[in-house]
Amino acid sequence: MLANFFRIYTESLIFVGTLFVGVAITILNVTLPALVVDYAEEKSAFLNGLYIATSNLISALAGGVIVPLSNLIGWENAIQVFSLPALIAGVGAILLPKKEIELDNKVEILEKEKVWQRHAIWLLAIFMGLQSLVFYTLVAWLPSVLVNHGISPVTAGWIFAAFQMIGFPFSYVVPKLASKLKSARLTMLLLLVGYILGVGMLIVVKDNLWLLLLACLINGITTGTSFALSLYLITVFSSSKEEVGQVSGFVQSVGYLLASSGPVIFGVLKDTFNNWNTTLLCLLLVAAFTAIIGLVMIKMGRQHFLRLNK
């Protein structure tokens, strides 16, 4: 919240503040699955889905109102409005009941096999990174793609909001539906289809508002589902409640390090090729590869699903 507040005053603070905002988001994303399991292990699928759905909803509202709100009160004040959710979350964290950590559990964690020594965990980290890379690239460049296709900036902003909001119900139900091995495989195959349709339509469709809206909705469903699935699989692939924090930290650290390069890389590709079609085709190939990695990962980690459903 403080980083977001101070980053509006000078050009250097924009970069420094944005850096710290990103660090805070990463830390929270890493620790939340562990907190969910620690406080309510039996409801982890429900709470992870609720967290992701709420996140998508607030992000969608922000993307939709930021342009008209900045026109009304100025971009500096508009950015400050979005410090309020962080303030509310901070108060909620303070009000959480205290949990005591048992020394025996801490010793047990140190004696276990390191999570980065498992191939399935590495694949999960790569899947997390690639699906986030696709999402962050779309977040960064989707409005520009829509404007390039003949959509007005304001309309592009509302389509962008729809892109983020449509993932709300799917990110809520996916962790429940994917709790079985067969369902997880089917979900991953549907992600492959969604990536091909969503990004593919952005390549071939021009100057058609409704088809572009449909493409963005498909992309929103696909990216929301993939993120919800990747977070849920952190708990599935953890051998114990105590291990969730380790798996979450490793998977999301590797994943977000990979994902952070997406907007920059595809911005450079756009400048290099000087058109969006070739750039989006490269994004489509990355997205398809993401789903394929996911299928291999689920096959390698099938014993975790069997353990979960005993």
Residue, then its C-alpha position, 0 to 999 in steps of 0.5 A: m500500500l505504501a509503495n503504491f501511495f508513493r510511486i505517483y510523485t516522481e519518475s524514479l518513484i514510479f519504478v521503485g514503487t512498482l518494484f515494491v508493489g510487485v515484491a509484495i504481491t509475490i510474497l502474498n501469493v507465495t504465503l497464502p496457500a500455506l496460510v489456507v492449509d494452516y488455518a483450514e486444510e479441509k477447505s483448501a480447495f474452496l478457499n483457494g478458489l474464493y481467493i482467486a475469484t475475488s482477486n479476478l473480480i477486483s482486478a477486473l473492476a480496476g481495469g474497467v474503471i481506471v480510464p474513466l476514473s482517471n479522466l474524472i479525478g486524475w491518474e494520481n488520485a485514481i491510482q490511490v483509490f486502488s490502495l484501499p483493497a491493500l489496506i483492507a487486506g492488511v487489517g484482515a491479516i492483523l485480525l487473524p487468530k494467532k497460530e503456534i508453530e510446533l518445534d517438532n514440525k519444523v524439525e520434520i520439515l528439515e529432514k525431508e527431501k528437498v522439494w526442488q529435487r522432484h521432477a513434478i515440482w519443477l514441472l509445476a513451477i514451469f507451468m505456473g511461470l508459463q501460464s502467468l507469462v501468458f496472462y501478464t502478457l495479455v494484461a500488458w498488451l491486450p488493450s493495445v491489441l484491441v485498439n490496433h484492431g479498431i476498438s476505441p480506448v474506452t471500449a477496449g478498457w471495458i473489454f479488458a475488464a470483461f477479460q478479467m472478470i469472466g474468470f471469476p466463476f471459473s477460478y472459484v469452481v476449478p479447484k473443486l472440479a480438478s481434485k480427481l486425476k481424470s478431471a485434472r487431465l480434462t481441465m488441462l486439455l480444455l486449457l489447450v483448446g482455450y488458448i488456441l481459440g482465444v489467442g488464435m481469434l486475436i490473430v485472425v479477427k479484425d474490426n469485429l467488436w463482438l468476435l474480439l469480445l468473444a476472444c477476450l472472454i475465452n482468454g479470460i476463462t482460460t487464464g483464470t482457470s490455469f491460474a486457479l489450477s496451478l495454485y490448487l496443484i501446489t497443495v495437491f503436490s505437497s506431501s504434507k501440510e507442513e510442506v505446502g509453504q516450501v512447495s509454494g515458495f519454490v513454485q511461485s518464485v521460479g514461476y514469477l521469475l519466468a513470468s515477469s519476462g513476458p510483457v518485455i519479451f513480447g513488447v520487443l517482439k512487437d517492435t521487431f516484427n512491427n505487427w501484432n499477428t506474428t507476436l500473437l502467434c509466438l504467444l500462442l505457441v507458448a500458451a500451447f506449450t504451457a498446456i502440454i507441460g501441464l499434461v506431462m506434470i499431471k501424469m508425473g504427479r498422478q500418485h498425489f491425486l490418488r493419495l488425495n482421493k483415498 
